[in-house]
Amino acid sequence: MGRAMSVSWWWAGRGSLGVLAVGMAIGAAAAMPKGPASGSKPEAPPDRPGPLVLEERPDRFVPKQPRTEAEQDRVEALALFSTARIREQAHDYPAALRLYQRALRCDPEAAPIARAIVPLAAQLGRHMEAIRYALKVAALDDPDPLLLKRLGLYLTETGQWDEALVLYEKAVAARQHAKIAAEDVVLWMEMGRLYDLSGKYEKAAERFARVTEVLDHPDRFGLGEAIKKLILSDAALSYALMGESFLLAGRHAKAAEAFERADRAAPNKGVLGYNLARIDARTGKPDKAQEKLQAYFDARGSTEGLGPYRLLAELLQAANQRDQLLPRLEKLHAADPKNVPLGYFLAEKYLEGKRYEKAEAISRSLVSKAPNAIGFRNLVAVYGKGKRYDELVSVLGEALRHNVSPESLAEKDHPLANDADLVRGLIEAARRRAKDRPKQLPYEARLAVALLAMDARQLDAAEELFELAAADAKPEQAARALLAWGLGLLSQGEYARAARAFQRGVDRKLLAGEPTFLFYLAGALEMSGRTEEALAAARKALEIATAGERPRPAPPAKPEKPPAKLPEKPPSKLPPGKPSEKPSPTKQEIERREAPRILARIAWILYHAKRYDEAEKAYADLICSYEADYGSLEVREVLHEARLVLSNIAVTRGNVPRAVQRLEEVLDEFPDDPSALNDLGYLWAEQGKHLQRAYRMTKKAVEEEPDNAAYRDSLGWALFQLGRTREALVELEKAAAKEADPTVLEHLGDAYRAAAEPAKAKDAWRRAAEAYRKAGEAEKAKKTQEKIGTLR
């Protein structure tokens, strides 16, 4: 009997029959005739029954064996599930959804609960929520295939291919015994495409094989010729895609067949020759492969990029004719000098052979006609090896003008910023040109060298060059330079310098009408310890973003009275010191997307400044204002972070119930969020309650982030509280090896003591006490030191 069945059985056996028995007893008592007491006068007409009077108070039922934690969890799940049904029938759908979600956390294997969540979340327009729970349903049960396909399409459109494929596979499985319909074949085709994009070629080939079987014999499956038009709107492209997957999956006969069908749909003997040559190369026929590849060269093709020339190199090497490669390429280039991929490949080979003049000549010619990262990379290599820094400055600027960044132009595993001599030479060359020939040092060249200097942590030189880039540039160019400079400084922890860069953007009124510079300025100022200035900047940003119409949220609920005792360890995920920084969206999106981010920035500043009362109110106001907005993924992420911070505030102030409430809210919407799973699991483990749930949660968090020491500590502590000391030691030792956190070390000592290893316990506690003292937590250091004295 499964878990879902056991819940239903408990309800029928204990709930329904118990209620029925009480009802029958009350009915029987009410039906009994009640005469007046001796010598008294009736107080009510005989046709109106009097009140029910029980002669004896019933004893409280005490079970012979107390429920186990697992049984109690199932009882709680059932109670929540039943209440959710009532709320759903009363059309209070948000409350019903929340109750279903919490019921599933109590009994995560109860498929009926999971099935109730997905359509309700979809009905409420909470598509990502529906998808998160649909993935859970897919692991437990067979949900509605139509709903799965709909949610899978949403995931496909948002680029979440792996998650979409999980839902599609479940939808296919749900129809495995049904008659094949046209929509099934369309789904197989889409799955093949996604598997190909994900690099899972064997799975792609499996799906495409089913598709070709139907296309070859539509009548056998009860489908007419119309299915071909539905699937093959672009037959050449579709068959070429299938051929590619078949080839990479090792299904060579199917690959050849698909490539030939693509050629029949759109004849191109050169491309067909190249594809068939690839098959011959993979099946050990290098001579035949060379013959077929020649058809591509004879056709002077360029559509397949560098692939044909790399194949030629592989074939010649396999035939011990590597020395023939360069002459063959030169001959091909002489016959087809406008072939861009051929030219780039030849330049690469010249570079490998240290024939720098030839590599430079071809690359320079090509980038002037068809700018490409390969060509710029070749030129960077030529000029760098020759220490031709003045020309290198120019090519870096030219590359940046074509959106090719300096860091992408280095050789593999050899970043340009790591070459100190090259960076120094570039900085000096840029300075000389700025002084002697400023008009010949364009904006892109200044910015490119500035970016490289910043990556090399040559901050004074970088600042000089960023200032040069922004000085005489157009407003949008100056804004780009100052944003790049400020954000780079933030990432390196240079907060005061970053604040100056963003302030320059504000002073010059760059990106007028947008809050971008003020938003980032606020973060940099707070990290520099200038809280009031940070708040002023953030509030000004909010004023710009909302055009003076700041949302008026409802006041948050009155905080609960905190319990007297703080937990030993706060939840591990604190708000980052510097939030993820990225350029602002378009002006049209500001009202919907920027306002929540800026409100969150204001709240974060208050939190970071330890003004917890104000921060709690600001975060609660933010949630009240935007809780109903499920149309923006960014808004949902802002609220997600807000709740995590509120849970941290609650723990800091000793209000564990409020912290638990906020973490439950996070997990309602994000059921697999590792941070919330860890934090709630730890809080429960610390209190010695819901230990099985705490174990499941912290285990899931570790599975998501196995290198996170705090998560491993939480898992170890949950295992320790369950009495599984040896398993706990494994996790706690891993956590301590990654991070010498005092709480982790104290937990490790506790586990060693329980495992009867006193020497190790004393050592761990000594290290913990010392770490507590360094962190300024004298009381915890004292208590940990006292533990050492308890051991002989």
Buried (B, 14 or more C-beta within 10 A) or exposed (E): EEBBEBBBEBBEEEBEEEEEEEEEEEEEEEEEEBEEEEEEEEEEEEEEEEEEEEEEEEEEEEEEEEEEBEEBBBBBBBBBBBBBBEBBEEEBBEBBBBBBBBBBBBBBBBBBBBBBBBBBBBEBEBBBBBBBBBBBBBEBBBBBBEBBBBBBBBBBEBEBBEBBBBBBBBBBEBBEEEEBBBBBBBBBBBBBBBBBEBEBBEBBBBBBBBBBBBBEEBEEBEBEEEBBEEBBEEBBEBBBBBBBBBBBBEBBEBBBBBBBBBBEBEEBBBBBBBBBBBBBBBBEBBEBBBBBBBBBBEBEBBEBEBBBBEBBBBBBEBEEEEEEBBEBBBEBBEEBEEBBBBBBBBBBBBBEEEBBEBBBBBBBBBBEEEBBBBBBBBBBBBBBEEEBBBBBBBBBBBBBBEEBEBEEBBEEEEBBBEBEEBBBBBBBBBBBBBEEEEEEBBBBBBBBBBBBBBBBEBBEBBBBBBBBBBEEBEBEBBBBBBBBBBBBBBEBEBBEBBBBBBBBBBEBEBBEEBBBBBBBBBBBBBBBEBBEBBBBBBBBBBBBBBEEEBBEBEEBEEBEEBEEEBBBBBBBBBBEEBBEBEEBBEEEEBEBBBBBBBBBBBBBBBBBBEBBEBBBBBBBBBBBBBBEBBEBEBBBBBBBBBBBBBBBBBBBBBBBEBBBBBBBBBBBBBBBBBBBBBBBBBBBBBBEEBBBBBBBBBBBBBEBBEEBBBBBBBBBBBBBBBEBBEBBBBBBBBBBEBBBBBBBBBBBBBBBBBBEBBEBBBBBBBBBBBBBBEEEBEEBBEBBBEBBEEEE
